[in-house]
Amino acid sequence: MKGNTRELLGPLLAASEAVLAVALLVAAAAWGGVWLDHKLHTGPWLAVILTFATLIGGFVSMIAMALRIKPSSRSAQFDSRAGNKPGSDKSDRSADR
């Protein structure tokens, strides 16, 4: 169990780090856009553009990170949620009933 937990903890921590980074970057872009709009008298346009650009870049980054996660980590995660040990035939038995 401990090895399985460590195997799942790495991708989970990486995902939570990516979400937090995107949230902080979006907040910084929104604040910076509002500040620039105030200085340049451009209305809300720079804030909107910077916020959406940061959101799009963040989502692209998170999708790329999710695709880099090893498939064995993903399958171990789904097996542990179902109560199956990785490599067991427990899920096949439920279909036979």
GISUL-V449113 format. One record per residue. PHI is phi in whole degrees, -180 to 180 (none if undefined). BURIAL is 1 if it has 16 or more other C-alpha atoms within 10 Angstrom, else 0. Layout:
# GISUL-V449113
phi:PHI burial:BURIAL
phi:PHI burial:BURIAL
This chain:
# GISUL-V449113
phi:none burial:0
phi:-66 burial:0
phi:-65 burial:0
phi:-66 burial:0
phi:-64 burial:0
phi:-64 burial:0
phi:-66 burial:1
phi:-85 burial:1
phi:-68 burial:0
phi:-59 burial:0
phi:-64 burial:1
phi:-66 burial:0
phi:-67 burial:0
phi:-65 burial:0
phi:-67 burial:1
phi:-68 burial:0
phi:-65 burial:0
phi:-66 burial:1
phi:-65 burial:1
phi:-64 burial:0
phi:-64 burial:0
phi:-64 burial:1
phi:-62 burial:0
phi:-68 burial:0
phi:-67 burial:1
phi:-65 burial:1
phi:-63 burial:0
phi:-66 burial:0
phi:-66 burial:1
phi:-64 burial:1
phi:-64 burial:0
phi:-64 burial:1
phi:-66 burial:1
phi:-64 burial:1
phi:-63 burial:0
phi:-65 burial:1
phi:-61 burial:1
phi:-66 burial:0
phi:-71 burial:0
phi:-97 burial:0
phi:55 burial:0
phi:-106 burial:0
phi:76 burial:0
phi:-86 burial:0
phi:-67 burial:0
phi:-67 burial:1
phi:-64 burial:1
phi:-66 burial:1
phi:-64 burial:0
phi:-65 burial:1
phi:-64 burial:1
phi:-67 burial:0
phi:-64 burial:0
phi:-69 burial:1
phi:-61 burial:1
phi:-63 burial:0
phi:-62 burial:0
phi:-67 burial:1
phi:-66 burial:0
phi:-62 burial:0
phi:-64 burial:0
phi:-67 burial:1
phi:-66 burial:0
phi:-63 burial:0
phi:-66 burial:0
phi:-65 burial:0
phi:-74 burial:0
phi:-81 burial:0
phi:-66 burial:0
phi:-62 burial:0
phi:-59 burial:0
phi:-65 burial:0
phi:-69 burial:1
phi:-67 burial:0
phi:-69 burial:0
phi:-66 burial:1
phi:-66 burial:1
phi:-69 burial:0
phi:-65 burial:1
phi:-70 burial:0
phi:-67 burial:0
phi:-81 burial:0
phi:87 burial:0
phi:-96 burial:0
phi:-84 burial:1
phi:-57 burial:0
phi:92 burial:0
phi:-85 burial:0
phi:-100 burial:0
phi:-61 burial:0
phi:-68 burial:0
phi:-70 burial:0
phi:-68 burial:0
phi:-68 burial:0
phi:-74 burial:0
phi:-77 burial:0
phi:-70 burial:0
